[in-house]
């Protein structure tokens, strides 16, 4: 389910990983915390699609 959006939502994280939406929100919160420490701006409830794929799969699986 690839889309051309920069951000990935909890519902999509949930579907991709086979986890609950509430757990997907916790993962997004963790990833956004990491991005904030690096100086990036984040959006509550969404995270960078590129960063998500890098952290979950270990490499970039998505290119915008």
Short mmCIF file of the C-alpha atoms (twelve columns), coordinates in Angstrom:
data_MODEL
# 
_entry.id   MODEL 
# 
loop_
_atom_site.group_PDB 
_atom_site.id 
_atom_site.type_symbol 
_atom_site.label_atom_id 
_atom_site.label_alt_id 
_atom_site.label_comp_id 
_atom_site.label_asym_id 
_atom_site.label_seq_id 
_atom_site.Cartn_x 
_atom_site.Cartn_y 
_atom_site.Cartn_z 
_atom_site.pdbx_PDB_model_num 
ATOM 1  C CA . UNK A 1  0.000  0.000  0.000  1 
ATOM 2  C CA . UNK A 2  2.437  2.664  -1.160 1 
ATOM 3  C CA . UNK A 3  1.283  6.202  -1.506 1 
ATOM 4  C CA . UNK A 4  2.978  9.373  -2.614 1 
ATOM 5  C CA . UNK A 5  2.617  11.154 0.724  1 
ATOM 6  C CA . UNK A 6  5.599  12.227 2.791  1 
ATOM 7  C CA . UNK A 7  3.999  11.094 6.042  1 
ATOM 8  C CA . UNK A 8  2.738  7.697  7.136  1 
ATOM 9  C CA . UNK A 9  -0.282 7.462  9.463  1 
ATOM 10 C CA . UNK A 10 -0.868 5.062  12.342 1 
ATOM 11 C CA . UNK A 11 -3.509 3.155  10.389 1 
ATOM 12 C CA . UNK A 12 -1.005 2.332  7.659  1 
ATOM 13 C CA . UNK A 13 1.741  1.451  10.160 1 
ATOM 14 C CA . UNK A 14 -0.766 -0.853 11.860 1 
ATOM 15 C CA . UNK A 15 -1.634 -2.583 8.614  1 
ATOM 16 C CA . UNK A 16 1.974  -2.951 7.422  1 
ATOM 17 C CA . UNK A 17 3.223  -4.365 10.727 1 
ATOM 18 C CA . UNK A 18 0.156  -6.348 11.718 1 
ATOM 19 C CA . UNK A 19 -0.225 -4.500 15.019 1 
ATOM 20 C CA . UNK A 20 -2.962 -2.513 16.738 1 
ATOM 21 C CA . UNK A 21 -3.481 1.126  15.869 1 
ATOM 22 C CA . UNK A 22 -2.732 2.145  19.475 1 
ATOM 23 C CA . UNK A 23 0.652  0.379  19.307 1 
ATOM 24 C CA . UNK A 24 1.304  2.024  15.929 1 
ATOM 25 C CA . UNK A 25 0.807  5.408  17.600 1 
ATOM 26 C CA . UNK A 26 3.441  4.477  20.199 1 
ATOM 27 C CA . UNK A 27 5.890  3.569  17.439 1 
ATOM 28 C CA . UNK A 28 5.184  6.861  15.680 1 
ATOM 29 C CA . UNK A 29 5.743  8.741  18.938 1 
ATOM 30 C CA . UNK A 30 9.117  7.010  19.361 1 
ATOM 31 C CA . UNK A 31 10.187 7.746  15.795 1 
ATOM 32 C CA . UNK A 32 9.068  11.378 16.069 1 
ATOM 33 C CA . UNK A 33 11.073 11.714 19.288 1 
ATOM 34 C CA . UNK A 34 14.165 10.484 17.469 1 
ATOM 35 C CA . UNK A 35 13.550 12.927 14.630 1 
ATOM 36 C CA . UNK A 36 13.024 15.833 17.032 1 
ATOM 37 C CA . UNK A 37 16.371 15.086 18.704 1 
ATOM 38 C CA . UNK A 38 17.952 15.373 15.249 1 
ATOM 39 C CA . UNK A 39 16.330 18.791 14.804 1 
ATOM 40 C CA . UNK A 40 13.451 17.870 12.498 1 
ATOM 41 C CA . UNK A 41 9.903  19.128 12.820 1 
ATOM 42 C CA . UNK A 42 7.281  16.439 13.319 1 
ATOM 43 C CA . UNK A 43 3.516  16.091 12.970 1 
ATOM 44 C CA . UNK A 44 1.546  14.489 15.800 1 
ATOM 45 C CA . UNK A 45 0.107  11.111 14.787 1 
ATOM 46 C CA . UNK A 46 2.226  10.858 11.628 1 
ATOM 47 C CA . UNK A 47 5.873  10.304 10.905 1 
ATOM 48 C CA . UNK A 48 8.209  10.504 7.964  1 
ATOM 49 C CA . UNK A 49 7.517  7.627  5.603  1 
ATOM 50 C CA . UNK A 50 11.204 7.514  4.611  1 
ATOM 51 C CA . UNK A 51 12.398 7.403  8.224  1 
ATOM 52 C CA . UNK A 52 9.824  4.739  9.104  1 
ATOM 53 C CA . UNK A 53 11.067 2.421  6.345  1 
ATOM 54 C CA . UNK A 54 14.709 3.078  7.262  1 
ATOM 55 C CA . UNK A 55 14.125 2.228  10.929 1 
ATOM 56 C CA . UNK A 56 11.806 -0.745 10.432 1 
ATOM 57 C CA . UNK A 57 13.413 -2.390 7.419  1 
ATOM 58 C CA . UNK A 58 16.972 -1.114 7.826  1 
ATOM 59 C CA . UNK A 59 17.073 0.577  4.460  1 
ATOM 60 C CA . UNK A 60 15.049 2.916  2.341  1 
ATOM 61 C CA . UNK A 61 12.190 0.979  0.766  1 
ATOM 62 C CA . UNK A 62 10.320 4.088  -0.311 1 
ATOM 63 C CA . UNK A 63 11.349 6.947  -2.527 1 
ATOM 64 C CA . UNK A 64 9.152  9.971  -3.087 1 
# 
